[in-house]
Amino acid sequence: MKHKVAVTVNGRRHEHEVEPRLLLVHHLRDNLGLTGTHIGCDTSQCGACTILVDGRAVKSCTMFAVQAEGANITTIEGMARDGELHPIQQAFWDEHGLQCGYCTPGFIMATAYLLAQNPNPTEDEIRKGLEGNLCRCTGYVNIVKAVKSAAQTMSTAPAKKTTVAAGGE
Amino acid sequence: MAVTQLVGAKIHRREDPRLVTGHGHYTDDLVRQGTAYAAFVRSPLAHARIKSIDVTDASKAPGVVGVYTARDFKGQLAGTHPAAPAFVAEKKYIPERFPIAEKEVCYQGEIVAAVIAESRGQAADAANMIQVEYQELPAVMDLEKALEASSPKVHEGAADNLCWDLAYTGPDITEAAFKEADIVVKQRILQNRLAPVPMEPRGVMAEYETFDKKLTIWMSSQNPHFIRLFVSGSMGLKESQVRVVSPDVGGGFGSKISPYPEDYLVPALARITDRPVKWIETRTESLQNATHGRGQFYDVEVAAKKDGTVLGMRVTQHLDVGAYVGTFSAFQACACLMAGGAYKWKGGISARTIGILTNRVPTDPYRGAGRPEATHLVERMIDLVARELKLDPVDVRRKNFIQPSEFPYTQNFGLVVDSGDYEKALDRALEIAGYEELRKKQAEGRKHGRYLGIGLSTWIELCGFGPSAATAPATGGIALVESAQVRVLPTGSVIVYTGTHSHGQGHETTFSQIVADQLGVPLESVELRHGDTAEGTSFGYGTYGSRSLAVGGVAVSKAVGKVIDKGRKLAAHLLEAAEDDVVFEHGSYHVKGSPDKTKAFGEVAFASYGMGLPEGMEQGLEAVAYFDPPNLVWPFGAHIAVVEVDPETGNVQLQKYVAVDDCGNIINPMIVDGQIHGGVAQAIAQALYEEVVYDEDSGQLKTGTLLDYSIPGIGEIPSLDLDHTVTPSPTNDLGVKGIGEAGTIAASAAVINAVSDALSPLGIKHVDMPASPDRIWNMMKGARK
């Protein structure tokens, strides 16, 4: 039996009928065509599928689509606005915080949540805040740098900061 | 090369805007109209006879298009899995391998049936309904027992489990060295089996156009042209009827070089069902089936004099081949040929490799492939010599280094090391680390019961595969040269095609830097394309073995050179000057001594598509080049790790890591550092955290999820202090060497040397990998008895 689920993703409302077992990540990728959210494991270790659900970072493989009924969701596709990269995206680019890019959307979304909670994290806080995400290419060195750099940019550009604190609404 | 503006500069990667915004195209992001989905039924047992397969219920399940077993593929696919000679030309036994098992399964995860359904969920549901009756057979797991005559066999009915046994050099050649020696140091060194774990698992989508007889395969691969070669052959298609597209690739680390069963089965299923078929590997399937790396042990003996001079080495590699022979499995035997490291062994090296079949998934190259093992063993042995003689490991290294004046240096196995300055890199690393201070701090700490350790790795590498004379025999015919095509469009922008294929290395940026500089055009005027066999040159050789820049980048540069040369002929004609008098600089041609008589590159490009060309010149401005390198390239460096071992728990804390690397001329320092970061992290992972574990009796994989197979997270890898020396390679015009594997080749030895050093007050000389708290705790407990 299928269930109706209505979600607002990156500011647009979507209604679908889905199987109750459908994971939110599959709903985003297969029904909404938002393939920037990636799948890297079966067991919620890797964090490649991290998105914001009502402003909180969530691994979208840990939620059924039906559990997201009524939720306000931001995916990686909702971060850049009007052709301009979000400061976190810009920082990952500037600091070479990605190589193959597969884990990157998840890291960027987890960073968005981290910086919304703690706009000026120490290196330890960055490492603690992103412990749910795995990267195999960078050794994390430049990811830490990117998060520091994004924090700095965002603390001097309050408008962008608001966008993230509100979960991209 | 023309005036350099971009080469050597930190140019931000051109691939990143799409990747940071979620607009990359990985295989699973692509869909074709009418796609059906594949799920595979895999053996839960390491070794068993298949008695029966009942597909009745699965065939009737909702959404099922069809259920298929081995016999359905018999008319579809032919041949056996390719096993290249690599470094072992003659193998004693290569078991036949069809992509799907019919009578016997030989590792856990081997495919026995396939389901095609309308959705992924339906395919997975139906796969669960297939009933396979197995008769379990004994699993062969232990490398030494596998060689005993009484051992069960990995494949029923086989004579033995020996894949190869090759002595590159016999023990006799080192006899004199061992006689002459003041000391002989012996050690068995384990190389833990590792899973590559690219964050994007493998995936294959295939579409067969029945009436046109054309097959397109989209897949996550490091090596699309070789896949086209293998799959077209197996499916009875002409190579020209098959197109392999490898879009953005989410990491590979060697595990996406060789063909896999699914690479044949998915296209065959597309042809059988007349539907586009997609299969995306789950992480558990990946850990079970994607080829593993390492999985070896070494017995090593070193003969040395009292002053620390090393004389000779004897090394025997036991290598776990797995249940079938991986396409480039025998490449890993290069550990033997590289066992001498950065040192001179006047009394020779005796080296033997033994490849042994077991009921595990096959091993194949994993980042570094043979060279991390070589570094690890030689760097460990150098430390053991220093320890035995109570010398500083720095001094023993200095004493034995090949000296800068000795390059090109022909090492013990006849390989010619192109260039190097090992002491310079070591000095720099010691300085950055503050080595003397560290030793004082260590001595002080020991007084208070603290186990601080300092470990060195003065590593070298051979990469950039490679010269045709060496690589054509190693692949069975195709030389691992590289191709490039440069097309200049009428309005002067440039499309460059390379036969290499990035899976995170940033070739779209680095290769474009080279081209833009050479042509004197803006970076934005250059597009770099790769990963699609329908574009560019006839054949490409893929990305692995740190070859892309040193072979592919040079091919690109050569093709650009041909374009410039043709442009010069045309410019001379337009400028009414002799060709020899026309020079190309800063993006324009001008007549020597008359700087006002110029034609910009764009003008020449436009003219090349027009009329009035010189006699005999054809229209257009494009060129193809293949680069066959005269030698391999030889990066090197010096790494230092500082650790503290917790005396209570055995936990290793990595406190500091210094890496000084030399990859010759650097095109983009940001990307080079990124490669070192990632490479070092993967070796730290081997040294401290990772190990593929199978149950030694049943052959069950115990590390089948990322919960059990613990790749390091952001809390496990410290900041790394990097620096470089620059010793250009004399082998190619760009003076470049590879850097993709360097960190992985270097770092496990530094970390383990540090851990062994930390535990030396307990009398512990050698620690195997991974140096997990549990292993160290047990060793400390044993030592304190």
Interface residues (C-beta under 8 A of the other chain):
Chain A: E19 R21 L22 H26 R29 L34 T35 G36 T37 H38 I39 G40 C41 D42 T43 Q45 C46 A48 T75 I76 E77 M79 A80 L85 Q89 F92 W93 D94 H96 L98 Q99 C100 G101 Y102 C103 T104 P105 I108 I126 R127 K128 L130 E131 N133 L134 C135 R136 C137 T138 G139 Y140 V141 N142 I143 V144
Chain B: H12 R13 E15 D16 P17 L19 V20 T21 G22 H23 G24 Y26 D28 D29 R120 G121 V197 P198 M199 E200 P201 D248 V249 G250 G251 F253 I280 T282 R283 T284 H503 G504 Q505 G506 M670 I671 D673 G674 H677 G678 G679 V680 A681 Q682 T705 L706 L707 I711 G713 I714 G715 I717 S719 L720 G743
